[in-house]
């Protein structure tokens, strides 16, 4: 009982190790390309992760995916429920999650 403060103090060791190692880890190529708009650093990060020199295909793929996401229209919950193709899937998920909440597994 008297040693419980050591249990809370044990988290200090992994957090210090992470704080020391974190500056040496490379950043995400997607973050560098899409958020910071730094193509050269993104290319270097892709080369580091993939281990190959020509990463132009991967960069084009990320940019194409970004264009598709920008052109995607968001729908409201009512529009989603009115869509006939998605109605049964949504109903199935709602019933499953409702049963999950009512079965008592969360309490365990």
C-alpha positions in Angstrom: 0.0 0.0 0.0 2.8 2.4 0.7 4.4 1.8 -2.7 1.5 3.0 -4.9 3.3 6.4 -5.7 6.0 4.3 -7.4 3.3 2.9 -9.7 2.4 6.4 -10.8 6.0 7.4 -11.1 6.8 4.5 -13.4 5.3 6.3 -16.3 8.1 8.9 -16.2 10.6 6.5 -17.7 8.8 5.7 -21.0 7.8 9.3 -21.4 11.3 10.6 -21.0 12.5 8.0 -23.5 9.9 9.1 -26.0 10.7 12.8 -25.4 14.4 12.1 -26.2 13.7 10.0 -29.3 10.9 12.1 -30.8 13.0 14.8 -32.4 15.0 12.1 -34.4 11.9 10.5 -35.9 10.9 11.6 -39.4 7.6 13.4 -40.0 4.8 12.0 -42.0 5.1 12.5 -45.7 1.4 13.2 -46.0 1.6 15.8 -43.3 4.6 17.5 -45.0 2.9 17.4 -48.4 -0.7 18.3 -47.6 -0.4 20.5 -44.5 3.0 22.2 -44.8 3.1 22.1 -48.6 6.8 21.1 -48.5 7.3 18.8 -51.5 11.0 18.3 -51.1 10.8 17.2 -47.4 7.8 15.0 -48.3 9.9 13.4 -51.1 12.8 12.8 -48.7 10.4 11.3 -46.1 8.8 9.0 -48.7 12.3 7.9 -49.8 13.2 7.1 -46.1 10.0 5.1 -45.5 9.9 3.3 -48.8 13.6 2.8 -49.4 13.5 3.8 -53.1 14.7 6.8 -55.0 11.7 7.4 -57.3 8.7 8.3 -55.2 6.9 10.6 -57.7 4.1 8.0 -58.1 3.4 8.1 -54.3 3.4 11.9 -54.2 1.0 12.0 -57.1 -1.2 9.4 -55.4 -1.4 11.5 -52.2 -2.2 14.7 -54.1 -4.9 12.9 -56.1 -6.5 11.6 -52.9 -6.4 15.1 -51.5 -8.2 16.5 -54.6 -10.8 13.8 -54.2 -11.3 14.6 -50.5 -11.7 18.3 -51.3 -14.4 17.6 -53.9 -16.4 15.3 -51.6 -19.7 16.7 -50.5 -20.6 16.3 -46.8 -24.2 15.1 -46.1 -26.3 15.6 -43.0 -27.6 12.8 -40.9 -31.1 13.3 -42.4 -29.8 13.1 -45.9 -27.9 9.9 -45.0 -31.0 8.3 -43.5 -33.0 9.3 -46.6 -30.5 7.5 -48.8 -32.0 4.1 -49.5 -28.7 2.3 -50.1 -27.3 3.2 -46.7 -30.5 2.9 -44.6 -30.2 -0.8 -43.8 -26.5 -0.6 -42.9 -27.2 2.3 -40.5 -30.1 0.4 -39.0 -28.0 -2.7 -38.5 -25.2 -0.6 -36.8 -27.7 1.1 -34.5 -29.3 -2.1 -33.5 -25.9 -3.8 -32.9 -24.7 -0.9 -30.8 -27.9 -0.8 -28.8 -27.7 -4.5 -28.0 -24.0 -4.0 -27.1 -25.0 -1.2 -24.6 -27.9 -3.2 -23.1 -26.1 -6.6 -22.7 -23.9 -5.3 -19.9 -20.6 -6.0 -21.5 -19.5 -2.4 -20.8 -19.9 -2.9 -17.1 -17.6 -5.9 -17.2 
